[in-house]
Amino acid sequence: MYPLKAQKINEAILFIAPLAPNMYNILKILYFADKEHLAKYGKFITNDDHFALKEGPVPSLAYDLIKLARGDEKSFITVNIEKTFTVENNNIMPLRKANLDFFSATEIECLQQAIKVYGKLNYSELKKIGHADPAYINTPLNKQITLEEIVKSLPDSEELLEYLEQK
């Protein structure tokens, strides 16, 4: 499952990058798109694990893929990054278009909405928003933001938690 998960996250990065190429924006867009999709449809888009890092909430595997493309680390991830995007000055440079077959219409809707809201914001604005996120606030630094914390930060959290427990 991990390679397919990595491939979907890679495709999401490729989807976002033409409109919001900065890697910091991409990571925040992925986090907030996942939250929005969870709130509306009861599941994440990427199924990535989100962590409370110094820079705010960060989807872990997405960040690992970017670091791999940047040449920062070796990885056991099997997605062939060098044929999908490169990183130049913290900007993601797609080498091809995203394969939208990986996404449902609702996932594309939430990604587009997050791009619209967070895509043009600068680093300081994104950091302020990320640090104000209740799920981030309630998670110790460098720890995983649990699904429960994310759900508690959403409207209708009790109903959503009940729905998720039934799945």
Contacts in CASP RR format, 6 or more apart in sequence:
PFRMAT RR
TARGET T0000
AUTHOR 0000-0000-0000
METHOD contacts of the structure
MODEL  1
MYPLKAQKINEAILFIAPLAPNMYNILKILYFADKEHLAKYGKFITNDDH
FALKEGPVPSLAYDLIKLARGDEKSFITVNIEKTFTVENNNIMPLRKANL
DFFSATEIECLQQAIKVYGKLNYSELKKIGHADPAYINTPLNKQITLEEI
VKSLPDSEELLEYLEQK
2 77 0 8 1.000
2 78 0 8 1.000
3 77 0 8 1.000
3 78 0 8 1.000
3 79 0 8 1.000
5 46 0 8 1.000
5 47 0 8 1.000
5 48 0 8 1.000
5 61 0 8 1.000
6 61 0 8 1.000
6 65 0 8 1.000
6 77 0 8 1.000
6 78 0 8 1.000
6 79 0 8 1.000
7 79 0 8 1.000
7 102 0 8 1.000
8 45 0 8 1.000
8 46 0 8 1.000
8 47 0 8 1.000
8 102 0 8 1.000
8 103 0 8 1.000
9 30 0 8 1.000
9 46 0 8 1.000
9 48 0 8 1.000
9 59 0 8 1.000
9 61 0 8 1.000
9 62 0 8 1.000
9 65 0 8 1.000
10 65 0 8 1.000
10 79 0 8 1.000
10 81 0 8 1.000
10 84 0 8 1.000
10 85 0 8 1.000
11 98 0 8 1.000
11 99 0 8 1.000
11 100 0 8 1.000
11 102 0 8 1.000
11 103 0 8 1.000
12 30 0 8 1.000
12 33 0 8 1.000
12 45 0 8 1.000
12 46 0 8 1.000
12 62 0 8 1.000
12 98 0 8 1.000
12 102 0 8 1.000
12 103 0 8 1.000
12 111 0 8 1.000
13 26 0 8 1.000
13 30 0 8 1.000
13 62 0 8 1.000
13 65 0 8 1.000
13 66 0 8 1.000
13 84 0 8 1.000
13 85 0 8 1.000
13 92 0 8 1.000
14 84 0 8 1.000
14 85 0 8 1.000
14 94 0 8 1.000
14 96 0 8 1.000
14 97 0 8 1.000
14 98 0 8 1.000
14 99 0 8 1.000
15 98 0 8 1.000
15 100 0 8 1.000
15 103 0 8 1.000
15 108 0 8 1.000
15 111 0 8 1.000
16 25 0 8 1.000
16 26 0 8 1.000
16 29 0 8 1.000
16 30 0 8 1.000
16 92 0 8 1.000
16 111 0 8 1.000
16 115 0 8 1.000
17 26 0 8 1.000
17 85 0 8 1.000
17 92 0 8 1.000
17 93 0 8 1.000
17 94 0 8 1.000
18 94 0 8 1.000
19 115 0 8 1.000
19 119 0 8 1.000
20 26 0 8 1.000
20 29 0 8 1.000
20 115 0 8 1.000
20 118 0 8 1.000
20 119 0 8 1.000
20 120 0 8 1.000
21 91 0 8 1.000
21 92 0 8 1.000
21 93 0 8 1.000
22 90 0 8 1.000
22 91 0 8 1.000
22 92 0 8 1.000
22 123 0 8 1.000
23 66 0 8 1.000
23 87 0 8 1.000
23 90 0 8 1.000
23 91 0 8 1.000
23 92 0 8 1.000
24 55 0 8 1.000
24 90 0 8 1.000
24 123 0 8 1.000
24 126 0 8 1.000
25 118 0 8 1.000
25 119 0 8 1.000
25 121 0 8 1.000
25 126 0 8 1.000
26 62 0 8 1.000
26 66 0 8 1.000
26 92 0 8 1.000
27 58 0 8 1.000
27 59 0 8 1.000
27 62 0 8 1.000
27 63 0 8 1.000
27 66 0 8 1.000
28 57 0 8 1.000
28 118 0 8 1.000
28 121 0 8 1.000
28 126 0 8 1.000
28 129 0 8 1.000
28 130 0 8 1.000
29 111 0 8 1.000
29 114 0 8 1.000
29 115 0 8 1.000
29 118 0 8 1.000
29 119 0 8 1.000
30 45 0 8 1.000
30 46 0 8 1.000
30 48 0 8 1.000
30 59 0 8 1.000
30 62 0 8 1.000
30 114 0 8 1.000
31 50 0 8 1.000
31 57 0 8 1.000
31 58 0 8 1.000
31 59 0 8 1.000
31 130 0 8 1.000
32 114 0 8 1.000
32 117 0 8 1.000
32 118 0 8 1.000
33 45 0 8 1.000
33 107 0 8 1.000
33 110 0 8 1.000
33 111 0 8 1.000
33 113 0 8 1.000
33 114 0 8 1.000
34 44 0 8 1.000
34 45 0 8 1.000
34 46 0 8 1.000
34 48 0 8 1.000
34 50 0 8 1.000
34 59 0 8 1.000
34 110 0 8 1.000
35 135 0 8 1.000
35 150 0 8 1.000
35 153 0 8 1.000
35 154 0 8 1.000
36 110 0 8 1.000
36 113 0 8 1.000
36 114 0 8 1.000
37 43 0 8 1.000
37 44 0 8 1.000
37 45 0 8 1.000
37 106 0 8 1.000
37 107 0 8 1.000
37 110 0 8 1.000
38 44 0 8 1.000
38 150 0 8 1.000
38 151 0 8 1.000
38 154 0 8 1.000
38 160 0 8 1.000
39 154 0 8 1.000
39 155 0 8 1.000
39 156 0 8 1.000
39 160 0 8 1.000
40 106 0 8 1.000
40 110 0 8 1.000
41 106 0 8 1.000
42 160 0 8 1.000
42 163 0 8 1.000
42 164 0 8 1.000
45 103 0 8 1.000
45 107 0 8 1.000
45 110 0 8 1.000
45 111 0 8 1.000
46 59 0 8 1.000
46 61 0 8 1.000
46 62 0 8 1.000
48 59 0 8 1.000
48 60 0 8 1.000
48 61 0 8 1.000
48 62 0 8 1.000
49 59 0 8 1.000
49 60 0 8 1.000
49 61 0 8 1.000
49 144 0 8 1.000
50 57 0 8 1.000
50 58 0 8 1.000
50 59 0 8 1.000
50 60 0 8 1.000
50 135 0 8 1.000
50 144 0 8 1.000
50 145 0 8 1.000
50 150 0 8 1.000
51 57 0 8 1.000
51 58 0 8 1.000
51 60 0 8 1.000
51 142 0 8 1.000
51 143 0 8 1.000
51 144 0 8 1.000
51 145 0 8 1.000
52 136 0 8 1.000
52 139 0 8 1.000
52 140 0 8 1.000
52 141 0 8 1.000
52 142 0 8 1.000
52 143 0 8 1.000
52 144 0 8 1.000
52 145 0 8 1.000
53 141 0 8 1.000
53 142 0 8 1.000
54 141 0 8 1.000
55 127 0 8 1.000
56 127 0 8 1.000
56 130 0 8 1.000
56 131 0 8 1.000
56 133 0 8 1.000
56 136 0 8 1.000
57 130 0 8 1.000
57 133 0 8 1.000
57 135 0 8 1.000
57 136 0 8 1.000
57 145 0 8 1.000
60 144 0 8 1.000
61 77 0 8 1.000
64 73 0 8 1.000
64 75 0 8 1.000
64 77 0 8 1.000
65 77 0 8 1.000
65 79 0 8 1.000
65 81 0 8 1.000
66 87 0 8 1.000
66 92 0 8 1.000
67 73 0 8 1.000
68 74 0 8 1.000
68 75 0 8 1.000
68 77 0 8 1.000
68 81 0 8 1.000
69 81 0 8 1.000
69 82 0 8 1.000
69 84 0 8 1.000
69 85 0 8 1.000
69 86 0 8 1.000
69 87 0 8 1.000
69 92 0 8 1.000
70 87 0 8 1.000
83 95 0 8 1.000
83 96 0 8 1.000
84 94 0 8 1.000
84 95 0 8 1.000
84 96 0 8 1.000
85 92 0 8 1.000
85 93 0 8 1.000
85 94 0 8 1.000
85 95 0 8 1.000
86 92 0 8 1.000
86 93 0 8 1.000
86 95 0 8 1.000
87 93 0 8 1.000
100 108 0 8 1.000
103 111 0 8 1.000
118 126 0 8 1.000
118 129 0 8 1.000
121 129 0 8 1.000
130 136 0 8 1.000
131 137 0 8 1.000
133 153 0 8 1.000
134 149 0 8 1.000
134 152 0 8 1.000
134 153 0 8 1.000
135 145 0 8 1.000
135 149 0 8 1.000
135 150 0 8 1.000
135 152 0 8 1.000
135 153 0 8 1.000
136 145 0 8 1.000
138 149 0 8 1.000
138 152 0 8 1.000
138 153 0 8 1.000
139 145 0 8 1.000
139 146 0 8 1.000
139 149 0 8 1.000
147 164 0 8 1.000
148 161 0 8 1.000
151 157 0 8 1.000
151 160 0 8 1.000
151 161 0 8 1.000
151 164 0 8 1.000
152 161 0 8 1.000
154 160 0 8 1.000
END
